[in-house]
Amino acid sequence: MPDTLPGLRHVEHVMGTVFSFDIRDNPTPAIRHALAEAVRQLHRVDEVFSTYRADSHISRLARGEIRQDACPPEVHEVLSLCAQATHATDGWFSIAPAGTLDPSGLVKGWATEVASQLLHDAGAQHTCVNGGGDLQIRGQAAPGTPWRIGIAHPLRPGELVTVITAHHDLAVATSGTAERGAHILNPHHGTAATTFASLTLIGPRLTMTDAYATAAFARGDGAQNWLDSLGGYEALAVLPDGHEWRTPGFHRYGAGGPERGGDRSAGTRR
């Protein structure tokens, strides 16, 4: 990324992954303050929701040491959103796919969207917040220049399967096996989901886009028909043999090679 680009950029290692902020607005004091607040919020989310920390509220709740009413209000918010996602996906999104409480499939997307909203509320209109490969995008990369998001090919390291062109606010989430192998579980059987090598979903806001991408990946063969029925979402799936399918409206987001200035990348980290 050229140093001469206007705006403000920041990278934060938190929640077991990397969050990056690309702000193309004039970095006013309000925007700088919002960025600092967004970073603080990410660390708080890690303290509350990390399943790797024995002292986190979500770990203590899972062990039955505390009740939900003893948790911070964001726990109630996240669990309510998880319940909505579970209902909307006919149970293919689950907060207990391995038999224990784990809302991680929604938390990173939610935290990324919250960070983006903090920047927007402070006056930042043109931003890309990347939470471990899933993105919440607003505005434009530059006047008249859309954001362009390269989607990593799950079977060909170093190559892109497509480039998404964002002409308006949108979210991009990818579930896949490239980095962690077959780790997404079929919540109805407890077995690893292996129908896809990766599945990328485009939607309006990242919280549900991320949850729906995980659910579609877990659903497997029935995912395409289910995604076709969703309003406001489009998908690209890559199968283990290299074949692909796309929902009918995916073409609206274009494709092409990288373009300097508006490029961002999305991986298959989950």
C-alpha positions in Angstrom: 0.0 0.0 0.0 1.7 3.3 -1.0 2.6 5.7 1.8 1.2 8.6 -0.1 -2.4 7.4 0.2 -4.6 9.9 2.2 -6.2 9.0 5.5 -5.1 6.7 8.3 -4.1 3.1 8.6 -3.6 0.8 11.6 -2.9 -2.9 12.2 -3.8 -4.6 15.5 -3.0 -8.1 16.6 -5.9 -9.2 18.8 -8.5 -12.0 19.2 -6.0 -14.5 17.8 -5.9 -12.8 14.4 -5.0 -9.5 12.7 -7.4 -6.6 12.4 -6.5 -3.8 9.9 -8.1 -0.4 9.5 -7.9 1.6 6.3 -9.5 5.0 6.6 -9.5 7.2 3.5 -11.1 10.3 5.1 -9.2 13.2 6.4 -8.0 11.9 9.9 -9.8 14.5 12.1 -9.3 14.3 15.9 -12.7 12.7 16.2 -11.7 9.9 13.7 -8.4 9.3 15.5 -10.2 9.1 18.8 -12.8 6.6 17.3 -9.9 4.5 15.9 -8.3 4.3 19.4 -11.7 3.5 20.9 -12.3 0.7 18.2 -9.0 -0.9 19.1 -9.8 -0.7 22.9 -13.1 -2.3 22.1 -11.5 -5.2 20.2 -9.3 -6.0 23.2 -12.4 -5.9 25.5 -14.2 -8.3 23.1 -11.3 -10.6 23.5 -11.4 -10.4 27.3 -15.1 -11.1 27.3 -15.5 -13.7 24.5 -12.2 -15.6 24.1 -12.7 -19.4 24.5 -9.0 -19.7 25.0 -9.0 -17.6 28.2 -10.2 -19.4 31.3 -11.2 -16.1 32.9 -13.3 -14.7 30.1 -17.0 -14.3 30.7 -17.9 -16.7 27.9 -15.6 -19.4 29.3 -17.0 -19.0 32.8 -20.6 -19.0 31.4 -19.8 -22.2 29.5 -18.6 -23.9 32.7 -21.7 -22.8 34.6 -19.7 -20.6 37.1 -21.8 -17.5 36.3 -25.2 -16.8 34.9 -25.9 -14.7 31.8 -27.2 -11.8 33.9 -23.8 -11.6 35.6 -22.1 -11.0 32.2 -21.6 -7.6 30.4 -24.5 -6.5 28.2 -22.6 -7.4 25.0 -22.8 -11.1 25.9 -26.6 -10.8 25.8 -26.4 -8.9 22.5 -24.1 -11.5 20.9 -26.1 -14.5 22.2 -29.3 -12.9 20.9 -27.7 -12.4 17.5 -26.5 -16.0 17.5 -30.1 -17.1 18.3 -31.3 -15.1 15.3 -28.6 -16.7 13.1 -29.5 -20.2 14.3 -33.2 -19.6 13.5 -32.5 -18.1 10.1 -30.2 -20.9 9.1 -32.4 -23.8 10.3 -29.8 -24.7 12.9 -26.8 -24.8 10.5 -25.2 -21.9 12.5 -24.6 -23.2 16.0 -23.0 -21.7 19.1 -22.2 -25.2 20.4 -21.1 -27.2 17.3 -18.7 -29.3 19.4 -21.1 -29.6 22.4 -19.8 -26.5 24.4 -20.7 -22.9 24.3 -18.7 -21.1 21.6 -20.1 -18.1 19.7 -16.8 -17.4 17.9 -18.5 -18.0 14.5 -20.3 -14.7 15.0 -18.1 -12.7 17.4 -15.3 -11.6 15.0 -17.8 -10.4 12.4 -19.8 -8.6 15.0 -16.6 -7.0 16.5 -15.5 -5.9 13.0 -18.9 -4.3 12.2 -18.9 -2.5 15.6 -15.5 -1.1 14.9 -16.6 0.1 11.5 -19.7 1.7 13.0 -17.5 3.6 15.6 -15.5 5.1 12.8 -18.6 6.0 10.8 -20.3 7.6 13.8 -17.1 9.8 14.1 -17.4 11.0 10.5 -15.4 8.5 8.6 -17.3 7.7 5.4 -14.7 5.8 3.4 -13.3 2.9 5.4 -12.3 -0.8 5.2 -12.1 -2.7 8.4 -10.6 -6.2 8.0 -11.1 -8.7 10.8 -9.0 -11.8 10.1 -9.9 -11.8 6.4 -13.6 -10.7 6.8 -14.3 -7.1 5.8 -16.8 -4.3 6.5 -16.5 -1.7 3.7 -17.9 1.8 3.5 -17.8 4.4 0.8 -15.0 4.5 -1.8 -11.2 3.9 -1.8 -10.8 7.3 -3.5 -13.2 9.7 -5.3 -14.7 7.7 -8.1 -12.6 4.6 -7.2 -14.3 1.6 -5.7 -12.7 -0.7 -3.2 -11.4 -3.9 -4.8 -11.2 -7.0 -2.7 -9.1 -9.9 -3.8 -10.4 -13.3 -2.7 -7.6 -15.8 -2.1 -7.9 -19.1 -4.0 -8.1 -21.9 -1.4 -6.4 -24.5 -3.7 -3.7 -22.3 -5.3 -1.5 -20.4 -2.8 -0.7 -16.9 -4.0 -3.5 -16.8 -6.5 -6.9 -15.1 -6.4 -10.2 -16.8 -7.3 -11.8 -13.4 -8.0 -11.7 -9.7 -7.2 -14.8 -8.1 -5.8 -15.5 -4.5 -6.7 -17.4 -2.6 -4.0 -19.3 0.4 -5.4 -21.2 0.9 -2.1 -21.2 -0.2 1.5 -21.0 -4.0 1.9 -19.5 -6.9 3.8 -17.4 -9.8 2.6 -16.9 -13.0 4.6 -15.0 -16.2 3.6 -15.1 -19.6 5.3 -12.6 -22.2 4.1 -10.1 -24.9 4.8 -6.9 -23.4 3.4 -5.4 -22.3 6.7 -6.9 -24.5 9.3 -8.0 -27.6 7.4 -11.5 -29.1 7.7 -12.4 -27.5 11.1 -16.0 -26.2 10.5 -18.4 -28.8 11.9 -21.8 -30.0 10.7 -23.7 -29.0 13.8 -26.3 -31.8 13.2 -23.8 -34.6 13.1 -20.7 -33.2 14.7 -18.6 -34.1 11.7 -16.3 -31.9 9.7 -17.9 -30.1 6.7 -15.9 -31.0 3.6 -18.2 -30.1 0.6 -16.3 -26.8 -0.1 -12.8 -25.6 -0.1 -14.0 -22.1 0.4 -17.2 -20.1 0.4 -17.3 -16.3 0.1 -20.5 -14.4 0.9 -21.3 -10.8 0.2 -23.9 -9.0 2.2 -24.9 -5.6 3.7 -23.4 -6.0 7.2 -20.7 -8.3 8.5 -22.3 -9.8 11.6 -24.8 -11.9 9.7 -22.8 -12.2 6.5 -20.1 -13.9 8.6 -22.5 -16.2 10.4 -24.4 -17.1 7.2 -21.0 -17.9 5.4 -20.2 -20.3 8.2 -23.7 -21.8 8.1 -23.6 -22.3 4.3 -20.2 -23.9 4.5 -21.5 -26.3 7.2 -24.7 -27.0 5.2 -22.8 -28.3 2.2 -24.8 -29.6 -0.7 -27.9 -27.7 0.2 -26.1 -24.4 0.5 -26.6 -23.1 -3.0 -30.4 -23.3 -2.9 -30.5 -21.8 0.6 -28.3 -18.9 -0.5 -30.4 -18.3 -3.6 -33.4 -17.8 -1.3 -31.7 -15.1 0.8 -32.4 -11.6 -0.2 -29.4 -9.2 -0.3 -26.7 -11.8 -0.3 -24.5 -13.3 -3.0 -22.0 -16.2 -2.9 -19.0 -17.8 -4.6 -18.1 -21.4 -3.7 -15.0 -23.3 -4.6 -15.2 -27.1 -4.4 -12.3 -29.3 -3.4 -11.9 -30.4 -7.1 -11.5 -26.8 -8.2 -14.9 -26.3 -9.7 -16.9 -23.2 -8.7 -20.4 -22.0 -8.5 -21.8 -18.5 -8.0 -25.3 -17.2 -7.1 -27.0 -15.4 -9.9 -26.3 -11.9 -8.7 -22.7 -12.4 -7.9 -21.7 -10.9 -11.3 -22.8 -7.5 -10.1 -19.7 -7.2 -8.0 -17.4 -7.6 -11.0 -14.1 -9.3 -11.3 -10.7 -8.5 -12.5 -7.0 -8.1 -11.7 -5.6 -6.1 -8.8 -5.7 -2.3 -9.2 -3.4 0.0 -7.2 -5.0 2.2 -4.7 -8.2 0.4 -3.9 -7.0 -3.1 -3.3 -7.8 -5.0 -0.1 -7.5 -8.7 0.4 -9.7 -11.3 2.0 -8.5 -14.7 3.1 -10.0 -18.1 4.1 -8.9 -17.9 7.7 -11.8 -19.8 9.3 
